[in-house]
Amino acid sequence: MLAGLIVCGALLFAGHELRSGTTEALAAYIGWFLAVYSTLAYAVSGTICLLRPSKGFWRTLYPANFGLALVAIALFGLHSQRVIPTLLAIALLGVFAGVILYKSGVLSLRAVPLVLLISLCVCFLPSVAARWMFVFVFFAAVLLACFTLTRLREGVR
């Protein structure tokens, strides 16, 4: 899954640089299927984590895959370079929130993966729907920060 998202990103970049609409369309088409699969896999894994006592969810690639899928979807909606500084600021805020979640020990709660997924439903609110891209980037940064910090802690041990 992670490799598929990376390949799609590389194809999209190559298609943009070579001005090949076919390559871009292929990457986007495959990417949408990978994003849906990543979301479903994250939801199923989060549900299993909730039902069975396991502290290994943040060690798996599910948070990273879902986070990268959210970034890809958000960047797919990027039509103006004016929002890039705002996206970067929100990504930094998301990383900060991920560090706080990690340091506070909240990640050890079994419901956290599903709470984060359900929190994304805030995009369905009419007042937030226009800003969906920023919400996706925030949650992607939170997921990727939590995943990375968990992996780094394992590497230190």
C-alpha positions in Angstrom: 0.0 0.0 0.0 2.7 2.4 1.0 4.7 1.5 -2.1 1.6 2.0 -4.2 1.1 5.5 -2.9 4.7 6.4 -3.5 4.6 5.1 -7.0 1.4 7.0 -7.7 3.0 10.2 -6.3 6.0 9.6 -8.5 3.8 9.0 -11.6 1.8 12.2 -10.8 5.0 14.2 -10.5 6.5 12.7 -13.7 3.3 13.3 -15.6 3.2 16.9 -14.4 6.8 17.6 -15.3 6.5 15.8 -18.7 3.1 17.4 -19.3 1.7 14.0 -19.9 -2.0 14.1 -19.1 -2.2 10.3 -19.5 0.4 9.6 -16.9 -1.3 12.1 -14.5 -4.7 10.5 -15.1 -3.4 7.0 -14.5 -1.8 8.1 -11.3 -4.9 9.8 -10.1 -7.1 6.9 -11.1 -5.0 4.3 -9.3 -4.5 6.7 -6.4 -8.2 7.0 -5.7 -8.5 3.3 -5.4 -5.5 3.2 -3.1 -7.0 6.0 -1.0 -10.3 4.2 -0.5 -8.5 1.0 0.3 -6.2 2.8 2.8 -9.3 4.4 4.5 -11.1 1.1 4.8 -7.9 -0.7 6.0 -7.4 2.0 8.6 -11.0 1.7 9.8 -10.9 -2.1 10.0 -7.6 -2.1 11.8 -8.8 0.6 14.2 -11.9 -1.4 14.9 -9.9 -4.5 15.6 -7.6 -2.5 17.8 -10.7 -1.3 19.8 -12.1 -4.8 20.1 -8.8 -6.6 21.0 -6.3 -5.3 23.5 -3.3 -4.5 21.4 -0.8 -1.7 21.7 0.7 -2.3 18.3 -1.5 -0.1 16.1 0.9 2.8 15.9 3.7 0.4 14.9 1.8 -0.7 11.8 1.8 1.1 8.5 -2.0 1.7 8.7 -1.6 5.2 10.2 1.2 6.1 7.7 -0.8 4.8 4.7 -3.9 6.7 5.8 -2.0 9.8 6.5 -0.4 9.8 3.1 -3.7 9.1 1.4 -5.1 12.2 3.2 -2.2 14.2 2.0 -2.7 13.0 -1.6 -6.4 13.8 -1.5 -5.7 17.3 -0.1 -3.0 18.0 -2.7 -5.3 16.8 -5.4 -7.7 19.6 -4.4 -4.9 22.1 -4.5 -5.7 24.6 -7.3 -3.9 27.7 -6.1 -0.4 28.3 -4.7 -1.8 31.0 -2.4 -3.0 28.3 0.1 0.4 26.5 0.4 1.6 28.7 3.4 -1.7 28.0 5.2 -1.4 24.3 4.5 2.1 24.2 5.8 1.1 26.1 9.0 -1.8 23.7 9.5 0.6 20.7 8.9 2.9 22.1 11.6 0.0 22.5 13.9 -1.0 18.9 13.2 2.6 17.7 14.0 2.5 19.7 17.2 -0.9 18.0 18.1 0.6 14.6 17.2 3.6 15.2 19.5 1.2 16.3 22.3 -0.9 13.1 21.8 2.3 11.0 21.8 3.9 12.6 24.9 0.6 12.6 26.9 0.3 8.8 26.5 -3.2 9.2 24.9 -2.1 6.9 22.0 -2.2 4.0 24.4 -6.0 4.2 24.5 -7.5 1.7 22.2 -10.2 4.0 20.8 -7.8 6.7 19.6 -7.5 5.4 16.0 -11.3 5.4 15.5 -11.7 8.7 17.3 -9.3 10.3 14.8 -11.2 8.7 11.9 -14.6 9.8 13.2 -13.2 13.3 13.9 -12.6 13.6 10.1 -16.4 13.6 9.7 -16.3 17.2 10.8 -15.8 17.9 7.1 -19.4 17.0 6.6 -20.5 20.1 8.6 -21.6 22.9 6.2 -19.4 25.4 8.0 -16.3 23.2 7.6 -16.9 21.6 4.2 -15.3 24.4 2.3 -12.1 23.9 4.3 -11.9 20.1 4.0 -8.4 20.3 2.5 -7.0 21.9 5.7 -8.7 19.4 7.9 -7.3 16.5 5.9 -3.8 18.0 6.1 -4.1 18.5 9.9 -5.2 14.9 10.5 -2.6 13.6 8.1 0.1 15.4 10.1 -1.2 14.1 13.4 -1.2 10.5 12.1 2.2 10.8 10.5 3.7 12.4 13.6 2.3 9.8 15.9 3.5 7.0 13.6 6.9 8.5 13.3 7.4 9.1 17.0 6.3 5.6 17.8 8.7 4.2 15.3 11.6 6.4 16.5 11.0 5.3 20.1 11.2 1.6 19.0 14.5 2.3 17.1 16.0 3.8 20.3 15.3 0.8 22.4 
